[in-house]
Amino acid sequence: MNLEYYSNLAFVTSVVVYALAMFAHAAEWAAARRVDTEVPAETVREPAMAAAGRGDSGSGDSGVEPPAVDIGASGGASEAGRRRVDQFGRIGISLTVIGLALSVAGMVLRGLAAHRAPWGNMFEFTTAAMVFVVAAYLMMVWRIGMRWLGLPVTLLATIGNGLAVTVFYVAVAPLVPALHSVWFLIHIVAAAIAGAAFNVGGLMSILYLIKKRAEERGTVRGYLARLPSVRRMDLLTYRFHAFAFPLWTFTVAAGAIWAEYAWGRYWGWDPKETWALVTWVIYACYLHARSTAGWRGSRAAVISIVGLASFWFNFIGINLLVSGLHSYAGV
């Protein structure tokens, strides 16, 4: 039984399923916009009544009947539109659950095929990171009904797993000697959990800025109107980052301990280590800015997005563009 083949098949299938989930959530957003553009029954009824009044007053051709308005049909169409929005959302969530199950199966099969934890290269890092991101999102859907984040999360999962199976893929191989340490496993798990929270928080920051700008322009409609208030989104973003930052601090510390075990020094300003510290500083600035009244809201959200970009550059860009002691983790 070729476990590596079935692992790859599961990952490739997960890309397709995540893409379908993304399209379902995109349809959810589009359906919500169509519902908001429907003319409410009350708005249609008032002109009809006015026309009837003008006909009775004799100021016009009283023999002309006012236009017939099917109020029930208008209200029914709006209700059907709302059901359609909810149906697309439920389909998106169901497909996301299937995609996560496929990714978990692929990761487990990869580990069984390699006879080790499946986190030894860029392909394995990326697929594992997507598992943690999607799992964190689905947990929040279950806990606080955060389905509104489905479109950006499934987009991220589609791109992440898509890059993994097309660009980052490498065949199963033994770990290099430097990775044979329990601290490596601790370091990776902590980084993946912190990264999942940073990603969810960063995606919320993007939606926060979009809705805030729409509110300032007075154009909050469609799915944006169904998002939580900007104040609520700002608070949720802060909570995700407040949870992730201590874990990222522990990740950097655990990496230093592992580096001492592997290379005989705790810190050597390797590009990966340096950028991990840069990412830590950016998120420290975010938390400081968020706790300072003058920097809450949009300014803090921008710092959060900068931190997310730094996280992904450290996660992928450093491995692809810079040589260092962590180059074993490249593609």
Backbone hydrogen bonds in HBPLUS format (Angstrom, degrees):
<---DONOR---> <-ACCEPTOR-->    atom                        ^
c    i                          cat <-CA-CA->   ^        H-A-AA   ^      H-
h    n   atom  resd res      DA  || num        DHA   H-A  angle D-A-AA Bond
n    s   type  num  typ     dist DA aas  dist angle  dist       angle   num
A0006-TYR N   A0002-ASN O   3.30 MM   4  6.71 164.5  2.32 153.2 156.1     1
A0007-SER N   A0003-LEU O   2.86 MM   4  6.03 148.6  1.96 147.7 157.3     2
A0008-ASN N   A0004-GLU O   2.96 MM   4  6.20 162.6  1.99 149.9 153.5     3
A0009-LEU N   A0005-TYR O   2.88 MM   4  6.16 156.7  1.94 149.7 157.0     4
A0010-ALA N   A0006-TYR O   2.94 MM   4  6.10 153.0  2.01 141.8 148.2     5
A0011-PHE N   A0007-SER O   3.06 MM   4  6.39 157.7  2.11 150.9 156.4     6
A0012-VAL N   A0008-ASN O   2.90 MM   4  6.13 165.8  1.92 155.7 159.5     7
A0013-THR N   A0009-LEU O   2.93 MM   4  6.04 161.2  1.97 147.0 152.7     8
A0014-SER N   A0010-ALA O   2.91 MM   4  6.08 146.8  2.03 140.5 150.1     9
A0015-VAL N   A0011-PHE O   3.13 MM   4  6.49 143.8  2.27 144.4 152.9    10
A0015-VAL N   A0012-VAL O   3.17 MM   3  5.26 125.4  2.49  95.7 109.0    11
A0016-VAL N   A0012-VAL O   3.37 MM   4  6.79 155.9  2.43 146.4 151.2    12
A0017-VAL N   A0013-THR O   2.94 MM   4  6.26 162.9  1.97 154.8 159.6    13
A0018-TYR N   A0014-SER O   2.80 MM   4  5.90 164.7  1.82 151.0 155.3    14
A0019-ALA N   A0015-VAL O   2.93 MM   4  6.09 151.7  2.01 143.2 151.4    15
A0020-LEU N   A0016-VAL O   2.97 MM   4  6.28 152.6  2.04 146.8 154.1    16
A0021-ALA N   A0017-VAL O   2.90 MM   4  6.20 154.6  1.97 148.7 156.1    17
A0022-MET N   A0018-TYR O   2.83 MM   4  6.10 151.9  1.91 146.2 154.1    18
A0023-PHE N   A0019-ALA O   2.96 MM   4  6.29 156.2  2.02 148.2 153.9    19
A0024-ALA N   A0020-LEU O   2.91 MM   4  6.18 151.1  2.00 145.9 154.4    20
A0025-HIS N   A0021-ALA O   2.95 MM   4  6.26 158.1  2.00 151.3 156.3    21
A0026-ALA N   A0022-MET O   2.85 MM   4  6.11 148.7  1.95 145.7 155.5    22
A0027-ALA N   A0023-PHE O   2.84 MM   4  6.07 152.5  1.91 145.0 152.3    23
A0028-GLU N   A0024-ALA O   2.89 MM   4  6.18 139.8  2.06 137.2 149.2    24
A0029-TRP N   A0025-HIS O   2.97 MM   4  6.32 153.6  2.04 146.7 151.9    25
A0030-ALA N   A0026-ALA O   2.95 MM   4  6.24 160.6  1.99 148.0 153.6    26
A0031-ALA N   A0027-ALA O   2.79 MM   4  5.92 159.4  1.83 148.7 154.2    27
A0032-ALA N   A0028-GLU O   3.01 MM   4  6.18 152.1  2.09 143.3 150.7    28
A0033-ARG N   A0029-TRP O   3.11 MM   4  6.42 148.0  2.22 143.8 152.0    29
A0034-ARG N   A0030-ALA O   3.06 MM   4  6.41 151.0  2.15 145.9 153.8    30
A0035-VAL N   A0031-ALA O   2.98 MM   4  6.26 152.9  2.06 147.7 154.9    31
A0036-ASP N   A0032-ALA O   3.22 MM   4  6.46 155.6  2.28 143.2 148.5    32
A0037-THR N   A0033-ARG O   3.20 MM   4  6.45 129.5  2.47 137.6 150.3    33
A0037-THR N   A0034-ARG O   3.16 MM   3  5.14 136.4  2.36  95.3 107.4    34
A0038-GLU N   A0035-VAL O   3.25 MM   3  5.45 156.9  2.31 103.7 110.6    35
A0044-VAL N   A0040-PRO O   3.33 MM   4  6.68 149.3  2.43 147.8 155.6    36
A0045-ARG N   A0041-ALA O   2.96 MM   4  6.12 147.4  2.07 147.5 157.4    37
A0046-GLU N   A0042-GLU O   3.25 MM   4  6.37 155.1  2.32 149.1 151.8    38
A0049-MET N   A0045-ARG O   3.00 MM   4  6.30 155.8  2.06 154.3 160.8    39
A0050-ALA N   A0046-GLU O   2.94 MM   4  6.19 155.8  2.00 150.5 157.8    40
A0051-ALA N   A0047-PRO O   2.91 MM   4  6.10 155.3  1.97 146.0 152.3    41
A0052-ALA N   A0048-ALA O   3.01 MM   4  6.28 150.6  2.10 143.1 151.2    42
A0053-GLY N   A0049-MET O   2.95 MM   4  6.24 152.2  2.03 146.0 153.3    43
A0054-ARG N   A0050-ALA O   3.00 MM   4  6.30 156.4  2.06 150.7 156.4    44
A0055-GLY N   A0051-ALA O   3.05 MM   4  6.29 147.8  2.16 142.1 150.8    45
A0056-ASP N   A0052-ALA O   3.14 MM   4  6.43 149.1  2.24 146.8 154.0    46
A0057-SER N   A0053-GLY O   3.19 MM   4  6.36 136.3  2.39 142.7 153.8    47
A0064-VAL N   A0061-ASP O   3.08 MM   3  5.78 171.4  2.09 121.4 124.1    48
A0074-SER N   A0070-ASP O   3.17 MM   4  6.52 154.8  2.24 149.5 156.0    49
A0075-GLY N   A0071-ILE O   3.01 MM   4  6.31 168.6  2.02 158.3 160.3    50
A0076-GLY N   A0072-GLY O   2.82 MM   4  5.94 152.1  1.90 144.1 152.9    51
A0077-ALA N   A0073-ALA O   2.85 MM   4  6.02 149.4  1.95 144.4 152.1    52
A0078-SER N   A0074-SER O   3.11 MM   4  6.40 156.1  2.17 146.5 152.4    53
A0079-GLU N   A0075-GLY O   3.01 MM   4  6.26 157.6  2.06 146.1 152.1    54
A0080-ALA N   A0076-GLY O   2.85 MM   4  6.05 154.7  1.91 146.2 153.5    55
A0081-GLY N   A0077-ALA O   2.89 MM   4  6.12 147.1  2.00 142.5 151.7    56
A0082-ARG N   A0078-SER O   3.02 MM   4  6.38 152.1  2.10 146.5 153.3    57
A0083-ARG N   A0079-GLU O   3.02 MM   4  6.31 152.6  2.09 145.9 153.5    58
A0084-ARG N   A0080-ALA O   2.93 MM   4  6.16 146.0  2.04 141.7 151.3    59
A0085-VAL N   A0081-GLY O   2.96 MM   4  6.29 152.3  2.04 147.7 154.6    60
A0086-ASP N   A0082-ARG O   3.09 MM   4  6.35 163.0  2.12 146.8 150.6    61
A0087-GLN N   A0083-ARG O   2.86 MM   4  6.04 149.6  1.95 143.7 152.7    62
A0088-PHE N   A0084-ARG O   3.00 MM   4  6.24 164.1  2.02 152.7 155.2    63
A0089-GLY N   A0085-VAL O   3.08 MM   4  6.32 157.1  2.13 146.4 153.1    64
A0090-ARG N   A0086-ASP O   2.94 MM   4  6.18 156.5  2.00 148.5 154.2    65
A0091-ILE N   A0087-GLN O   2.98 MM   4  6.21 157.0  2.03 149.6 156.1    66
A0092-GLY N   A0088-PHE O   2.94 MM   4  6.18 158.7  1.99 148.3 154.1    67
A0093-ILE N   A0089-GLY O   2.99 MM   4  6.31 156.2  2.05 148.6 154.4    68
A0094-SER N   A0090-ARG O   2.96 MM   4  6.15 164.9  1.98 150.5 154.6    69
A0095-LEU N   A0091-ILE O   2.94 MM   4  6.15 162.5  1.97 154.5 158.9    70
A0096-THR N   A0092-GLY O   2.95 MM   4  6.10 147.6  2.05 141.5 151.0    71
A0097-VAL N   A0093-ILE O   2.95 MM   4  6.25 153.9  2.02 151.9 158.1    72
A0098-ILE N   A0094-SER O   3.10 MM   4  6.42 157.0  2.15 145.2 151.2    73
A0099-GLY N   A0095-LEU O   2.83 MM   4  6.08 157.8  1.88 148.0 154.5    74
A0100-LEU N   A0096-THR O   2.87 MM   4  6.12 155.2  1.94 148.3 154.6    75
A0101-ALA N   A0097-VAL O   2.96 MM   4  6.22 159.9  2.00 148.6 154.1    76
A0102-LEU N   A0098-ILE O   2.96 MM   4  6.24 155.0  2.03 150.4 157.0    77
A0103-SER N   A0099-GLY O   2.96 MM   4  6.21 154.6  2.03 145.8 152.9    78
A0104-VAL N   A0100-LEU O   2.86 MM   4  6.10 162.2  1.89 157.0 161.4    79
A0105-ALA N   A0101-ALA O   2.96 MM   4  6.11 159.1  2.00 143.6 149.8    80
A0106-GLY N   A0102-LEU O   2.84 MM   4  6.07 156.1  1.90 146.0 153.0    81
A0107-MET N   A0103-SER O   2.87 MM   4  6.11 154.5  1.94 147.3 154.2    82
A0108-VAL N   A0104-VAL O   2.90 MM   4  6.13 162.4  1.93 153.4 157.8    83
A0109-LEU N   A0105-ALA O   2.91 MM   4  6.06 167.5  1.93 152.5 156.3    84
A0110-ARG N   A0106-GLY O   2.91 MM   4  6.00 148.5  2.01 139.9 149.0    85
A0111-GLY N   A0107-MET O   3.01 MM   4  6.26 155.1  2.07 145.0 151.2    86
A0112-LEU N   A0108-VAL O   2.93 MM   4  6.26 155.4  1.99 150.3 157.3    87
A0113-ALA N   A0109-LEU O   2.87 MM   4  6.04 153.8  1.94 145.3 152.6    88
A0114-ALA N   A0110-ARG O   2.96 MM   4  6.14 147.3  2.07 144.7 153.5    89
A0115-HIS N   A0111-GLY O   2.75 MM   4  5.68 122.7  2.08 139.0 154.1    90
A0116-ARG N   A0111-GLY O   3.23 MM   5  5.34 152.5  2.31 140.3 146.7    91
A0119-TRP N   A0117-ALA O   2.87 MM   2  5.75 138.3  2.04 105.5  94.4    92
A0125-PHE N   A0121-ASN O   2.81 MM   4  6.03 159.6  1.85 157.8 164.9    93
A0126-THR N   A0122-MET O   2.92 MM   4  5.96 167.8  1.94 150.7 153.6    94
A0127-THR N   A0123-PHE O   3.15 MM   4  6.34 171.0  2.16 151.7 154.1    95
A0128-ALA N   A0124-GLU O   3.06 MM   4  6.05 159.2  2.10 143.9 150.0    96
A0129-ALA N   A0125-PHE O   2.88 MM   4  6.05 154.6  1.95 147.8 155.4    97
A0130-MET N   A0126-THR O   3.02 MM   4  6.31 156.4  2.08 150.6 156.0    98
A0131-VAL N   A0127-THR O   3.14 MM   4  6.40 147.3  2.25 140.5 149.1    99
A0132-PHE N   A0128-ALA O   3.14 MM   4  6.51 157.7  2.20 151.7 156.1   100
A0133-VAL N   A0129-ALA O   2.96 MM   4  6.23 157.9  2.01 151.0 157.6   101
A0134-VAL N   A0130-MET O   2.98 MM   4  6.04 176.2  1.98 152.4 153.7   102
A0135-ALA N   A0131-VAL O   2.94 MM   4  5.95 156.5  2.00 144.4 152.0   103
A0136-ALA N   A0132-PHE O   2.93 MM   4  6.01 156.1  1.99 143.0 149.2   104
A0137-TYR N   A0133-VAL O   3.03 MM   4  6.31 156.5  2.09 147.7 154.3   105
A0138-LEU N   A0134-VAL O   2.91 MM   4  6.15 168.2  1.93 155.9 158.2   106
A0139-MET N   A0135-ALA O   2.97 MM   4  6.09 151.6  2.05 145.2 153.1   107
A0140-MET N   A0136-ALA O   3.12 MM   4  6.37 150.3  2.21 142.3 149.6   108
A0140-MET N   A0137-TYR O   3.06 MM   3  5.17 117.9  2.47  96.5 111.4   109
A0141-VAL N   A0137-TYR O   2.90 MM   4  6.26 142.5  2.04 145.9 157.7   110
A0142-TRP N   A0138-LEU O   3.01 MM   4  6.24 155.6  2.07 145.4 150.8   111
A0143-ARG N   A0139-MET O   2.87 MM   4  6.09 150.2  1.96 142.9 151.9   112
A0144-ILE N   A0140-MET O   2.82 MM   4  5.55 160.6  1.86 140.2 146.3   113
A0145-GLY N   A0141-VAL O   3.00 MM   4  4.26 131.1  2.25 115.1 118.9   114
A0149-LEU N   A0146-MET O   3.29 MM   3  6.11 172.4  2.30 120.7 122.5   115
A0150-GLY N   A0147-ARG O   2.91 MM   3  5.44 157.3  1.96 128.0 128.8   116
A0153-VAL N   A0149-LEU O   3.24 MM   4  6.31 161.8  2.28 156.0 161.5   117
A0154-THR N   A0150-GLY O   2.96 MM   4  5.98 168.7  1.97 153.3 156.6   118
A0155-LEU N   A0151-LEU O   3.01 MM   4  6.08 149.7  2.10 146.2 155.2   119
A0156-LEU N   A0152-PRO O   2.95 MM   4  6.10 158.8  2.00 143.9 149.1   120
A0157-ALA N   A0153-VAL O   2.90 MM   4  6.18 160.1  1.94 150.5 156.2   121
A0158-THR N   A0154-THR O   2.90 MM   4  5.96 154.3  1.96 141.8 148.6   122
A0159-ILE N   A0155-LEU O   3.01 MM   4  6.23 166.1  2.03 151.7 155.1   123
A0160-GLY N   A0156-LEU O   2.79 MM   4  5.89 166.9  1.80 153.6 158.2   124
A0161-ASN N   A0157-ALA O   2.99 MM   4  5.93 168.5  2.00 145.9 148.7   125
A0162-GLY N   A0158-THR O   2.89 MM   4  5.70 143.0  2.02 133.8 145.6   126
A0163-LEU N   A0159-ILE O   2.84 MM   4  5.99 160.1  1.88 151.5 155.2   127
A0164-ALA N   A0160-GLY O   3.01 MM   4  6.23 152.9  2.09 143.1 151.5   128
A0165-VAL N   A0161-ASN O   3.02 MM   4  6.23 162.5  2.05 152.4 154.1   129
A0166-THR N   A0162-GLY O   3.15 MM   4  6.17 133.5  2.38 139.3 151.1   130
A0167-VAL N   A0163-LEU O   2.75 MM   4  5.19 155.0  1.82 138.2 146.9   131
A0168-PHE N   A0163-LEU O   3.02 MM   5  6.31 159.7  2.06 149.2 154.2   132
A0179-LEU N   A0176-VAL O   3.01 MM   3  5.79 159.0  2.06 126.8 132.5   133
A0180-HIS N   A0177-PRO O   3.18 MM   3  5.58 166.9  2.20 115.6 119.7   134
A0181-SER N   A0179-LEU O   2.78 MM   2  5.63 126.8  2.06 114.0  97.3   135
A0184-PHE N   A0181-SER O   3.12 MM   3  5.41 140.6  2.28 102.2 112.4   136
A0186-ILE N   A0182-VAL O   3.08 MM   4  6.43 162.4  2.12 150.1 154.9   137
A0187-HIS N   A0183-TRP O   2.85 MM   4  5.87 159.2  1.90 142.7 148.9   138
A0188-ILE N   A0184-PHE O   2.95 MM   4  6.16 160.7  1.99 151.3 155.5   139
A0189-VAL N   A0185-LEU O   3.02 MM   4  6.17 172.5  2.02 155.4 157.5   140
A0190-ALA N   A0186-ILE O   3.04 MM   4  6.12 167.6  2.06 150.7 154.6   141
A0191-ALA N   A0187-HIS O   3.00 MM   4  6.11 156.6  2.06 143.3 150.3   142
A0192-ALA N   A0188-ILE O   2.87 MM   4  6.06 154.2  1.94 151.9 158.8   143
A0193-ILE N   A0189-VAL O   3.02 MM   4  6.25 162.7  2.06 153.5 157.2   144
A0194-ALA N   A0190-ALA O   2.97 MM   4  6.10 169.3  1.98 151.4 155.0   145
A0195-GLY N   A0191-ALA O   2.77 MM   4  5.79 153.9  1.84 141.3 149.9   146
A0196-ALA N   A0192-ALA O   2.92 MM   4  6.09 148.6  2.02 141.9 149.5   147
A0197-ALA N   A0193-ILE O   3.17 MM   4  6.52 161.5  2.21 150.7 154.3   148
A0198-PHE N   A0194-ALA O   2.88 MM   4  6.16 158.7  1.93 151.8 158.7   149
A0199-ASN N   A0195-GLY O   2.86 MM   4  6.00 155.5  1.92 147.4 153.8   150
A0200-VAL N   A0196-ALA O   3.00 MM   4  6.25 166.0  2.02 152.2 155.4   151
A0201-GLY N   A0197-ALA O   2.91 MM   4  5.99 164.2  1.93 148.6 153.8   152
A0202-GLY N   A0198-PHE O   2.77 MM   4  5.88 152.0  1.84 143.6 152.0   153
A0203-LEU N   A0199-ASN O   2.90 MM   4  6.08 160.7  1.94 151.7 156.1   154
A0204-MET N   A0200-VAL O   3.04 MM   4  6.24 153.9  2.10 145.2 152.4   155
A0205-SER N   A0201-GLY O   2.98 MM   4  6.25 144.3  2.11 140.7 150.6   156
A0206-ILE N   A0202-GLY O   3.09 MM   4  6.46 148.4  2.20 145.4 153.0   157
A0207-LEU N   A0203-LEU O   3.14 MM   4  6.49 162.0  2.18 149.3 153.0   158
A0208-TYR N   A0204-MET O   2.78 MM   4  5.96 149.3  1.87 145.5 155.4   159
A0209-LEU N   A0205-SER O   2.99 MM   4  6.27 160.7  2.03 149.4 152.4   160
A0210-ILE N   A0206-ILE O   3.07 MM   4  6.35 156.0  2.13 146.6 153.5   161
A0211-LYS N   A0207-LEU O   2.90 MM   4  6.11 167.2  1.91 154.3 157.1   162
A0212-LYS N   A0208-TYR O   2.80 MM   4  5.94 161.0  1.83 152.9 159.3   163
A0213-ARG N   A0209-LEU O   2.98 MM   4  6.05 160.8  2.02 144.5 149.2   164
A0214-ALA N   A0210-ILE O   3.02 MM   4  6.25 153.8  2.09 142.8 150.4   165
A0215-GLU N   A0211-LYS O   2.85 MM   4  6.10 152.9  1.92 151.5 158.6   166
A0216-GLU N   A0212-LYS O   3.04 MM   4  6.32 154.9  2.10 146.2 152.8   167
A0217-ARG N   A0213-ARG O   3.06 MM   4  6.32 140.4  2.23 141.2 151.7   168
A0218-GLY N   A0214-ALA O   2.85 MM   4  5.89 112.7  2.31 134.6 152.2   169
A0219-THR N   A0214-ALA O   2.82 MM   5  5.00 162.5  1.85 149.0 149.3   170
A0218-GLY N   A0215-GLU O   3.08 MM   3  4.84 143.5  2.22  92.6 103.7   171
A0225-ALA N   A0222-GLY O   3.26 MM   3  5.75 137.6  2.45 106.8 116.0   172
A0226-ARG N   A0223-TYR O   2.87 MM   3  5.11 144.1  2.00 104.7 116.2   173
A0227-LEU N   A0224-LEU O   3.20 MM   3  5.28 158.0  2.25 102.6 109.3   174
A0232-ARG N   A0229-SER O   3.04 MM   3  5.17 115.4  2.47  99.0 114.0   175
A0233-MET N   A0229-SER O   2.93 MM   4  6.28 161.0  1.97 156.9 162.5   176
A0234-ASP N   A0230-VAL O   2.89 MM   4  6.00 154.8  1.96 143.1 149.8   177
A0235-LEU N   A0231-ARG O   3.05 MM   4  6.30 152.2  2.13 142.6 149.8   178
A0236-LEU N   A0232-ARG O   2.93 MM   4  6.22 161.6  1.96 152.7 157.5   179
A0237-THR N   A0233-MET O   2.92 MM   4  6.05 161.3  1.95 148.7 154.0   180
A0238-TYR N   A0234-ASP O   3.06 MM   4  6.25 157.2  2.12 141.9 148.0   181
A0239-ARG N   A0235-LEU O   3.00 MM   4  6.28 155.9  2.06 149.1 155.5   182
A0240-PHE N   A0236-LEU O   3.04 MM   4  6.33 159.0  2.08 153.5 158.1   183
A0241-HIS N   A0237-THR O   3.11 MM   4  6.38 162.8  2.15 151.2 155.7   184
A0242-ALA N   A0238-TYR O   2.78 MM   4  5.95 154.9  1.85 151.2 159.2   185
A0243-PHE N   A0239-ARG O   2.99 MM   4  6.13 142.0  2.14 141.0 150.0   186
A0244-ALA N   A0240-PHE O   2.97 MM   4  6.18 154.1  2.03 144.1 151.6   187
A0245-PHE N   A0241-HIS O   2.89 MM   4  5.86 160.7  1.93 154.2 157.0   188
A0247-LEU N   A0244-ALA O   3.06 MM   3  5.22 114.9  2.50 101.1 117.3   189
A0248-TRP N   A0244-ALA O   2.84 MM   4  6.14 150.0  1.93 155.5 165.5   190
A0249-THR N   A0245-PHE O   2.90 MM   4  6.17 153.3  1.97 152.0 159.7   191
A0250-PHE N   A0246-PRO O   2.93 MM   4  6.21 154.3  2.00 143.7 150.4   192
A0251-THR N   A0247-LEU O   2.80 MM   4  6.07 144.8  1.92 140.1 150.9   193
A0252-VAL N   A0248-TRP O   2.99 MM   4  6.31 157.6  2.04 151.4 154.7   194
A0253-ALA N   A0249-THR O   3.06 MM   4  6.34 160.8  2.10 146.8 152.4   195
A0254-ALA N   A0250-PHE O   2.72 MM   4  5.90 163.6  1.75 154.4 159.1   196
A0255-GLY N   A0251-THR O   2.87 MM   4  6.02 152.1  1.95 144.9 153.0   197
A0256-ALA N   A0252-VAL O   3.03 MM   4  6.30 144.9  2.15 141.2 150.3   198
A0256-ALA N   A0253-ALA O   3.11 MM   3  5.08 119.8  2.50  92.7 107.5   199
A0257-ILE N   A0253-ALA O   3.04 MM   4  6.41 154.2  2.10 149.1 155.8   200
A0258-TRP N   A0254-ALA O   2.91 MM   4  6.16 159.9  1.95 149.0 154.8   201
A0259-ALA N   A0255-GLY O   2.84 MM   4  6.01 149.1  1.93 141.3 150.2   202
A0260-GLU N   A0256-ALA O   3.02 MM   4  6.31 147.6  2.12 143.7 151.4   203
A0261-TYR N   A0257-ILE O   3.16 MM   4  6.47 150.4  2.25 142.8 150.7   204
A0262-ALA N   A0258-TRP O   2.83 MM   4  6.11 154.5  1.90 151.0 158.6   205
A0263-TRP N   A0259-ALA O   2.68 MM   4  5.48 165.3  1.71 147.8 153.1   206
A0264-GLY N   A0260-GLU O   2.97 MM   4  4.31 133.5  2.19 110.5 117.4   207
A0273-GLU N   A0270-ASP O   2.96 MM   3  5.18 112.1  2.44 106.3 122.8   208
A0274-THR N   A0270-ASP O   2.80 MM   4  6.00 165.1  1.82 166.5 171.8   209
A0275-TRP N   A0271-PRO O   2.95 MM   4  6.08 163.5  1.98 147.9 151.9   210
A0276-ALA N   A0272-LYS O   3.00 MM   4  6.13 146.5  2.11 141.1 150.5   211
A0277-LEU N   A0273-GLU O   3.09 MM   4  6.36 148.9  2.19 143.8 151.5   212
A0278-VAL N   A0274-THR O   2.95 MM   4  6.32 149.5  2.04 143.3 152.5   213
A0279-THR N   A0275-TRP O   2.88 MM   4  6.09 161.7  1.91 148.7 152.4   214
A0280-TRP N   A0276-ALA O   3.00 MM   4  6.22 152.0  2.08 139.1 147.1   215
A0281-VAL N   A0277-LEU O   2.91 MM   4  6.21 155.1  1.98 150.2 156.4   216
A0282-ILE N   A0278-VAL O   3.00 MM   4  6.32 157.7  2.05 151.6 157.4   217
A0283-TYR N   A0279-THR O   3.08 MM   4  6.35 165.4  2.10 153.6 156.6   218
A0284-ALA N   A0280-TRP O   2.89 MM   4  6.09 145.4  2.01 144.1 154.8   219
A0285-CYS N   A0281-VAL O   2.89 MM   4  6.16 150.6  1.98 146.8 154.5   220
A0286-TYR N   A0282-ILE O   2.92 MM   4  6.30 146.2  2.04 142.2 152.3   221
A0287-LEU N   A0283-TYR O   3.02 MM   4  6.28 166.6  2.04 150.5 151.7   222
A0288-HIS N   A0284-ALA O   3.00 MM   4  6.20 156.8  2.06 145.6 152.5   223
A0289-ALA N   A0285-CYS O   2.76 MM   4  5.90 159.7  1.80 149.3 155.5   224
A0290-ARG N   A0286-TYR O   2.75 MM   4  5.94 159.9  1.79 155.5 161.4   225
A0291-SER N   A0287-LEU O   3.08 MM   4  6.19 141.6  2.23 137.8 146.7   226
A0292-THR N   A0289-ALA O   3.08 MM   3  5.12 152.6  2.16 101.0 109.6   227
A0295-TRP N   A0292-THR O   2.93 MM   3  5.63 159.7  1.98 125.5 132.0   228
A0301-ALA N   A0297-GLY O   2.94 MM   4  6.15 152.5  2.02 151.4 160.5   229
A0302-VAL N   A0298-SER O   2.94 MM   4  6.23 150.9  2.03 150.7 157.5   230
A0303-ILE N   A0299-ARG O   3.19 MM   4  6.54 157.8  2.25 147.1 152.4   231
A0304-SER N   A0300-ALA O   2.97 MM   4  6.26 152.1  2.05 146.3 154.4   232
A0305-ILE N   A0301-ALA O   3.01 MM   4  6.33 152.0  2.09 147.8 154.4   233
A0306-VAL N   A0302-VAL O   2.95 MM   4  6.25 157.1  2.01 150.4 157.0   234
A0307-GLY N   A0303-ILE O   2.86 MM   4  6.12 153.4  1.93 147.8 155.4   235
A0308-LEU N   A0304-SER O   2.97 MM   4  6.29 147.6  2.08 142.6 151.3   236
A0309-ALA N   A0305-ILE O   2.96 MM   4  6.26 157.8  2.01 149.9 155.4   237
A0310-SER N   A0306-VAL O   2.93 MM   4  6.20 152.9  2.00 146.5 154.3   238
A0311-PHE N   A0307-GLY O   2.85 MM   4  6.08 152.0  1.92 145.5 153.5   239
A0312-TRP N   A0308-LEU O   3.02 MM   4  6.31 160.4  2.06 151.7 155.2   240
A0313-PHE N   A0309-ALA O   2.94 MM   4  6.13 150.8  2.02 143.8 152.5   241
A0314-ASN N   A0310-SER O   2.92 MM   4  6.09 156.4  1.98 147.5 153.7   242
A0315-PHE N   A0311-PHE O   2.88 MM   4  6.06 143.5  2.02 139.1 150.4   243
A0316-ILE N   A0312-TRP O   2.83 MM   4  5.88 157.3  1.88 148.7 152.7   244
A0317-GLY N   A0313-PHE O   2.80 MM   4  4.35 100.3  2.44 104.6 125.2   245
A0318-ILE N   A0313-PHE O   2.82 MM   5  6.19 147.2  1.93 169.7 169.8   246
A0320-LEU N   A0316-ILE O   3.13 MM   4  6.38 145.8  2.25 151.7 161.9   247
A0321-LEU N   A0317-GLY O   2.86 MM   4  5.84 155.2  1.92 157.6 163.8   248
A0322-VAL N   A0318-ILE O   3.03 MM   4  5.19 154.4  2.10 133.6 138.9   249
A0327-SER N   A0324-GLY O   3.04 MM   3  5.37 156.7  2.09 118.1 118.9   250
A0329-ALA N   A0326-HIS O   3.04 MM   3  5.89 165.6  2.06 123.3 127.5   251
A0330-GLY N   A0327-SER O   3.04 MM   3  5.42 158.6  2.08 119.8 119.6   252
